[in-house]
C-alpha cells in the first residue's frame, strides 16, 4: 500500500481529545462549564493578566525605583575598576604595570576609564604600578615589597 495524505493518522494515544464543555449536566461540565458563576473570568474573552492585583496599585509600582545599569549615580561619574594587590603577583619582578598591561592580563575591561588598586592579598615582588587611584593598604604593600606607586590621570591625589 502506497503512502498518501489520506492514509496518514496519528499514533493512538498521542493526541488527547479536547474537553467538550457546556454539553449538559450529565457530562459533568454543563451549565457554567467549569467557569464558576458570573464575573469577569466567566465571560468570553475575559480574564486579567497575571500581574493584576485586584484594582490596587499594580505590582510594578511596589518595586524599588532607579535600579540597574542606567541608574548608577550621577551621569558622567567615572567608577574605577578594582584590582587587588594579590592579582599583581602574577607579573614578573620589576615590571611596569599600567592599564594596558592589566587589560592584556584580563584583570580589567578594555572599556574601563579608570583603575583603582585595592589592598586585598599579599605582594612579594617589587613592581612599578601605574593607576588612577590606590587604597592606603595597597600603597603600603606595594612599597613594602620594594615597588613604586605612580598615580596617573586626572583623579584627586591620595598622597598622605
C-alpha positions as YAML, in Angstrom:
chain: A
units: angstrom
residues:
- id: 1
  name: UNK
  ca: [0.00, 0.00, 0.00]
- id: 2
  name: UNK
  ca: [1.47, 3.37, -1.01]
- id: 3
  name: UNK
  ca: [1.57, 6.32, 1.36]
- id: 4
  name: UNK
  ca: [-0.69, 9.28, 0.68]
- id: 5
  name: UNK
  ca: [-2.23, 12.15, 2.64]
- id: 6
  name: UNK
  ca: [-5.47, 10.22, 3.02]
- id: 7
  name: UNK
  ca: [-3.69, 7.31, 4.77]
- id: 8
  name: UNK
  ca: [-1.91, 9.45, 7.41]
- id: 9
  name: UNK
  ca: [-3.11, 9.32, 11.00]
- id: 10
  name: UNK
  ca: [-1.74, 9.98, 14.47]
- id: 11
  name: UNK
  ca: [-0.44, 7.16, 16.61]
- id: 12
  name: UNK
  ca: [-3.19, 6.02, 19.01]
- id: 13
  name: UNK
  ca: [-2.87, 7.84, 22.34]
- id: 14
  name: UNK
  ca: [-0.59, 10.58, 21.01]
- id: 15
  name: UNK
  ca: [-3.38, 13.14, 20.65]
- id: 16
  name: UNK
  ca: [-5.61, 13.80, 23.63]
- id: 17
  name: UNK
  ca: [-9.21, 14.67, 22.80]
- id: 18
  name: UNK
  ca: [-10.32, 18.12, 23.89]
- id: 19
  name: UNK
  ca: [-12.78, 18.70, 26.73]
- id: 20
  name: UNK
  ca: [-16.30, 19.24, 25.48]
- id: 21
  name: UNK
  ca: [-17.71, 21.95, 27.72]
- id: 22
  name: UNK
  ca: [-21.33, 23.02, 28.16]
- id: 23
  name: UNK
  ca: [-22.93, 19.78, 26.97]
- id: 24
  name: UNK
  ca: [-25.43, 19.25, 29.78]
- id: 25
  name: UNK
  ca: [-25.48, 18.10, 33.41]
- id: 26
  name: UNK
  ca: [-24.62, 14.51, 32.61]
- id: 27
  name: UNK
  ca: [-21.23, 15.46, 31.15]
- id: 28
  name: UNK
  ca: [-20.04, 16.91, 34.46]
- id: 29
  name: UNK
  ca: [-19.13, 20.11, 32.62]
- id: 30
  name: UNK
  ca: [-22.55, 21.52, 31.86]
- id: 31
  name: UNK
  ca: [-24.21, 24.85, 32.65]
- id: 32
  name: UNK
  ca: [-21.29, 27.15, 33.65]
- id: 33
  name: UNK
  ca: [-18.78, 24.79, 32.00]
- id: 34
  name: UNK
  ca: [-16.24, 24.94, 34.81]
- id: 35
  name: UNK
  ca: [-16.06, 28.74, 34.88]
- id: 36
  name: UNK
  ca: [-17.91, 29.27, 38.15]
- id: 37
  name: UNK
  ca: [-20.75, 31.78, 38.33]
- id: 38
  name: UNK
  ca: [-20.59, 35.13, 36.52]
- id: 39
  name: UNK
  ca: [-17.73, 37.55, 36.85]
- id: 40
  name: UNK
  ca: [-15.01, 38.77, 34.54]
- id: 41
  name: UNK
  ca: [-13.35, 35.39, 34.21]
- id: 42
  name: UNK
  ca: [-16.60, 33.68, 33.23]
- id: 43
  name: UNK
  ca: [-17.14, 35.91, 30.20]
- id: 44
  name: UNK
  ca: [-15.94, 35.23, 26.69]
- id: 45
  name: UNK
  ca: [-12.56, 36.90, 26.20]
- id: 46
  name: UNK
  ca: [-12.49, 37.79, 29.89]
- id: 47
  name: UNK
  ca: [-9.68, 37.41, 32.36]
- id: 48
  name: UNK
  ca: [-6.93, 39.53, 33.85]
- id: 49
  name: UNK
  ca: [-3.15, 39.49, 33.37]
- id: 50
  name: UNK
  ca: [-1.00, 37.53, 35.81]
- id: 51
  name: UNK
  ca: [0.33, 40.70, 37.47]
- id: 52
  name: UNK
  ca: [-3.16, 42.11, 38.21]
- id: 53
  name: UNK
  ca: [-3.77, 42.77, 41.91]
- id: 54
  name: UNK
  ca: [-7.49, 43.42, 42.07]
- id: 55
  name: UNK
  ca: [-7.52, 47.10, 41.27]
- id: 56
  name: UNK
  ca: [-4.91, 48.14, 43.85]
- id: 57
  name: UNK
  ca: [-1.73, 49.89, 42.78]
- id: 58
  name: UNK
  ca: [-0.01, 47.48, 40.40]
- id: 59
  name: UNK
  ca: [2.90, 45.20, 41.16]
- id: 60
  name: UNK
  ca: [5.25, 47.38, 39.16]
- id: 61
  name: UNK
  ca: [4.58, 50.33, 41.48]
- id: 62
  name: UNK
  ca: [5.64, 48.34, 44.52]
- id: 63
  name: UNK
  ca: [9.11, 47.67, 43.17]
- id: 64
  name: UNK
  ca: [12.08, 49.89, 44.07]
- id: 65
  name: UNK
  ca: [12.85, 52.63, 41.60]
- id: 66
  name: UNK
  ca: [16.08, 53.56, 39.89]
- id: 67
  name: UNK
  ca: [17.83, 50.23, 39.95]
- id: 68
  name: UNK
  ca: [20.02, 48.74, 37.29]
- id: 69
  name: UNK
  ca: [22.63, 49.65, 34.75]
- id: 70
  name: UNK
  ca: [21.14, 53.01, 33.78]
- id: 71
  name: UNK
  ca: [20.85, 54.38, 37.32]
- id: 72
  name: UNK
  ca: [24.29, 54.09, 38.84]
- id: 73
  name: UNK
  ca: [24.68, 57.54, 40.28]
- id: 74
  name: UNK
  ca: [25.44, 60.87, 38.64]
- id: 75
  name: UNK
  ca: [25.87, 60.88, 34.87]
- id: 76
  name: UNK
  ca: [29.48, 61.04, 33.76]
- id: 77
  name: UNK
  ca: [30.93, 59.96, 37.09]
- id: 78
  name: UNK
  ca: [33.90, 57.67, 36.48]
- id: 79
  name: UNK
  ca: [33.77, 54.48, 38.54]
- id: 80
  name: UNK
  ca: [37.19, 52.85, 38.59]
- id: 81
  name: UNK
  ca: [37.64, 49.13, 38.06]
- id: 82
  name: UNK
  ca: [39.15, 47.44, 41.10]
- id: 83
  name: UNK
  ca: [42.26, 45.26, 41.02]
- id: 84
  name: UNK
  ca: [43.61, 43.64, 44.18]
- id: 85
  name: UNK
  ca: [47.28, 43.55, 45.12]
- id: 86
  name: UNK
  ca: [47.11, 39.73, 45.09]
- id: 87
  name: UNK
  ca: [46.26, 39.87, 41.37]
- id: 88
  name: UNK
  ca: [49.55, 41.71, 40.67]
- id: 89
  name: UNK
  ca: [51.56, 38.74, 41.96]
- id: 90
  name: UNK
  ca: [51.33, 37.08, 38.51]
- id: 91
  name: UNK
  ca: [53.61, 39.70, 36.91]
- id: 92
  name: UNK
  ca: [57.41, 39.41, 36.82]
- id: 93
  name: UNK
  ca: [59.65, 41.31, 39.24]
- id: 94
  name: UNK
  ca: [60.44, 44.96, 38.39]
- id: 95
  name: UNK
  ca: [57.70, 45.01, 35.73]
- id: 96
  name: UNK
  ca: [55.89, 48.26, 34.93]
- id: 97
  name: UNK
  ca: [52.18, 47.64, 35.29]
- id: 98
  name: UNK
  ca: [49.77, 50.12, 33.72]
- id: 99
  name: UNK
  ca: [46.20, 49.92, 32.47]
- id: 100
  name: UNK
  ca: [47.22, 48.38, 29.12]
- id: 101
  name: UNK
  ca: [49.12, 45.62, 30.95]
- id: 102
  name: UNK
  ca: [46.12, 44.91, 33.19]
- id: 103
  name: UNK
  ca: [43.82, 44.74, 30.14]
- id: 104
  name: UNK
  ca: [46.19, 42.32, 28.39]
- id: 105
  name: UNK
  ca: [46.25, 40.14, 31.53]
- id: 106
  name: UNK
  ca: [42.43, 40.11, 31.63]
- id: 107
  name: UNK
  ca: [42.20, 41.82, 35.02]
- id: 108
  name: UNK
  ca: [40.50, 44.94, 33.68]
- id: 109
  name: UNK
  ca: [37.89, 45.50, 30.98]
- id: 110
  name: UNK
  ca: [39.24, 47.31, 27.92]
- id: 111
  name: UNK
  ca: [36.43, 49.90, 28.23]
- id: 112
  name: UNK
  ca: [37.48, 50.88, 31.77]
- id: 113
  name: UNK
  ca: [38.03, 54.60, 32.21]
- id: 114
  name: UNK
  ca: [39.98, 54.29, 35.47]
- id: 115
  name: UNK
  ca: [41.71, 51.65, 37.60]
- id: 116
  name: UNK
  ca: [42.00, 51.52, 41.38]
- id: 117
  name: UNK
  ca: [44.39, 49.18, 43.17]
- id: 118
  name: UNK
  ca: [42.99, 47.68, 46.39]
- id: 119
  name: UNK
  ca: [44.96, 46.11, 49.24]
- id: 120
  name: UNK
  ca: [43.49, 42.60, 49.43]
- id: 121
  name: UNK
  ca: [46.18, 39.92, 49.41]
- id: 122
  name: UNK
  ca: [49.96, 40.00, 49.60]
- id: 123
  name: UNK
  ca: [52.69, 41.12, 47.23]
- id: 124
  name: UNK
  ca: [56.23, 39.71, 47.34]
- id: 125
  name: UNK
  ca: [57.78, 41.27, 44.20]
- id: 126
  name: UNK
  ca: [58.93, 44.83, 43.52]
- id: 127
  name: UNK
  ca: [56.65, 46.33, 40.87]
- id: 128
  name: UNK
  ca: [56.06, 49.76, 39.40]
- id: 129
  name: UNK
  ca: [52.30, 50.17, 39.41]
- id: 130
  name: UNK
  ca: [50.60, 52.98, 37.48]
- id: 131
  name: UNK
  ca: [46.91, 53.53, 38.25]
- id: 132
  name: UNK
  ca: [44.35, 56.28, 38.74]
- id: 133
  name: UNK
  ca: [43.85, 55.54, 42.44]
- id: 134
  name: UNK
  ca: [45.29, 53.41, 45.25]
- id: 135
  name: UNK
  ca: [43.88, 52.40, 48.60]
- id: 136
  name: UNK
  ca: [46.14, 53.17, 51.53]
- id: 137
  name: UNK
  ca: [46.68, 49.45, 52.20]
- id: 138
  name: UNK
  ca: [47.62, 48.78, 48.59]
- id: 139
  name: UNK
  ca: [50.07, 51.70, 48.57]
- id: 140
  name: UNK
  ca: [51.79, 50.36, 51.70]
- id: 141
  name: UNK
  ca: [52.01, 46.77, 50.44]
- id: 142
  name: UNK
  ca: [53.49, 47.79, 47.07]
- id: 143
  name: UNK
  ca: [56.11, 50.00, 48.76]
- id: 144
  name: UNK
  ca: [56.93, 47.35, 51.40]
- id: 145
  name: UNK
  ca: [57.63, 44.87, 48.59]
- id: 146
  name: UNK
  ca: [60.16, 47.35, 47.14]
- id: 147
  name: UNK
  ca: [57.92, 48.66, 44.40]
- id: 148
  name: UNK
  ca: [56.81, 52.15, 43.45]
- id: 149
  name: UNK
  ca: [53.37, 53.70, 43.14]
- id: 150
  name: UNK
  ca: [52.64, 56.10, 40.28]
- id: 151
  name: UNK
  ca: [49.29, 57.88, 40.25]
- id: 152
  name: UNK
  ca: [48.14, 58.81, 36.74]
- id: 153
  name: UNK
  ca: [45.15, 60.59, 35.28]
- id: 154
  name: UNK
  ca: [43.05, 63.50, 36.47]
- id: 155
  name: UNK
  ca: [41.74, 61.96, 39.70]
- id: 156
  name: UNK
  ca: [42.46, 63.64, 43.01]
- id: 157
  name: UNK
  ca: [45.77, 62.84, 44.61]
- id: 158
  name: UNK
  ca: [45.67, 60.41, 47.51]
- id: 159
  name: UNK
  ca: [49.15, 61.23, 48.82]
- id: 160
  name: UNK
  ca: [49.48, 61.10, 52.59]
...
